[in-house]
Amino acid sequence: MLYSLHVKNLALIKEQEIEFSKGLNILTGETGAGKSVIIGSVNLALGGKTDAGLIRTGEESALVELIFGELNDQQKKFIKDMDIDLDEDGTVIIQRKIMPGRSVSKICGETVSARQLKDIASILINIHGQNDHQELLHKKKHMEILDDYCMNELKTPLQELSLRYEEMRSLEKELEDMSMDESSRLREQELLEFEVNEINDANVVLGEDEELESRYHKMVNSRKISEAAYAASAMTSGNDGEDSASDLIGRAVRELSSVSGYDSDIEDLLSQLSDIENLLTDFNHSLSDYVSDLEFDDEDFRNTEDRLNTLNHLKDKYGGSLEKVLEYLEEKSSRLEALSDLDAVRDKLTKSLNDKKKEVLLLCKKISDIRKKGAKSLQDKLTEALIDLNFLDVRFEIEIKSDEDKISSKGYDDAQFMISTNPGEAMRPLDQIASGGELSRIMLALKTVVADKDDISTLIFDEIDAGISGRTAWKVSQKLGELSKDHQIICITHLPQIAAMSDTHFMIEKGLDDGRTVTSISKLDADASTSELARLLGGEEITDAVIQNALEMRKLAEETKRG
């Protein structure tokens, strides 16, 4: 559940913290007081789009922090799999700092990407606003809702279908590539033969280009290398007749040898110097051999250069490396072999494709059967929930149409919600009948029906009361109370019937602080909550009769919750 929301320097909020409770949390306030900012701040913390204009005027940044606790095992595992450690008390702290041009998000102190933030948000909380209600008008959403409802049975066959469908599409692509007339086949075959022969004639050996590059570089710079080597030889071996390192060390050895008998320490020094003389002799022999190897003729140079050019040409043309060249050779050789016996290859591909399509269709049929069974269950439960929400004569059906010519990785079904809200009216698509208020009730009914299947315990409803009033509002209030028994509900409302059902009631107000407008949020006690209900009931003038009405509404709500 969501323990708390902390907001600082966001829009009209200077700094506020709300500690939510279990059950039904209601937020009320005058129009324009900033209720939308509260829900907006939660969205921002969970990865919503930022805007520098949201930062409070005169401040450098804004901060939103959410603290979640009492996570279930699935939520804990999801977070652990993301290599994020929960706090010692088992809570998850999500922070988002918003600055001009950028934002920084952290979960339990670890900086995370926008993708990670949204992934974690998706398992912790569901936010439902009027945009979500409008999504019910799109058929695509209907299939998503049905599949979510049936996911326990659908998960494995859908995963298998996705794999088989991709295999089928791959075979279709291969067969399509083989669909050509004779002249096209001959043209492609001729090009492939040229490319395959070009690579085969080069006798490519992996690593050869690197060895040739090194040898070529050495050849190109052989003059400079030779001059340096000869100079080093002259300095160390004494071949030029001048004093060299070898001559000087030899003389030093002789000098120490002449006195080594007088002191044992001299013998140790003489031994070290003799080792140096031997090392220098070995070095001179190695240097001499190296200089000898530097000698090469013009033909050797040209052959090395030509071979290197050949390999570089193949790399430029077929992939950038000899490994890629050989992969290209293997691929094109297979293609050439297929073109050489095109009819046989086509026949084989066609048979494989037909077999794969049968597998796909069988999976589609299995998935469709699961959906149709689930649709019957879902539509019955939804009808019952809608009747509870004052759709007294409602008929609701989930229409599923299957088309084997419209296969996708999700199957071949098309789902659509059909409804009739009045006796005698024919069933019609949801988007042709439902009003805004009806859509909000249908969404609430859906959430009530799927609550037992939903692992997310915190639900936010923004403007769930759009377009409703009177008895219908009371029915919606009862349904929210029912849903809040097993879920934490946070709901913004304008209706006293819904506010009366609250377990915790918050008031959002707009006022002045040091001459500036600020939005503040306060938790109401029972008397203050009654006064706010009276305001919602009575408008500008709060009479004793309105207060009494508010008290009766609170009493009725308490009795309903106990029932």
Secondary structure, 3 states (H helix, E strand, C coil): CEEEEEEEEECCEEEEEEECCCCEEEEEECCCCCHHHHHHHHHHHCCCCCCHHHECCCCCCEEEEEEECCCCHHHHHHHHHCCCCCCCCCCEEEEEEEECCEEEEEECCEEECHHHHHHHHHHHEEEECHHHHHHCCCHHHHHHHHHHHCHHHHHHHHHHHHHHHHHHHHHHHHHHHCCCCHHHHHHHHHHHHHHHHHHHHHCCCCCHHHHHHHHHHHHHCHHHHHHHHHHHHHHHHCCCCCCCHHHHHHHHHHHHHCCHHHCHHHHHHHHHHHHHHHHHHHHHHHHHHHHHHCCCCHHHHHHHHHHHHHHHHHHHHHCCCHHHHHHHHHHHHHHHHHHHCHHHHHHHHHHHHHHHHHHHHHHHHHHHHHHHHHHHHHHHHHHHHHHHCCCCCCEEEEEEEECCCCCECCECEEEEEEEECCCCCCCEEHHHCCCHHHHHHHHHHHHHHHHHHCCCCEEEEECCCCCCCHHHHHHHHHHHHHHCCCCEEEEECCCHHHHCCCCEEEEEEEEEECCEEEEEEEECCHHHHHHHHHHHHHCCCCCHHHHHHHHHHHHHHHHHHHC
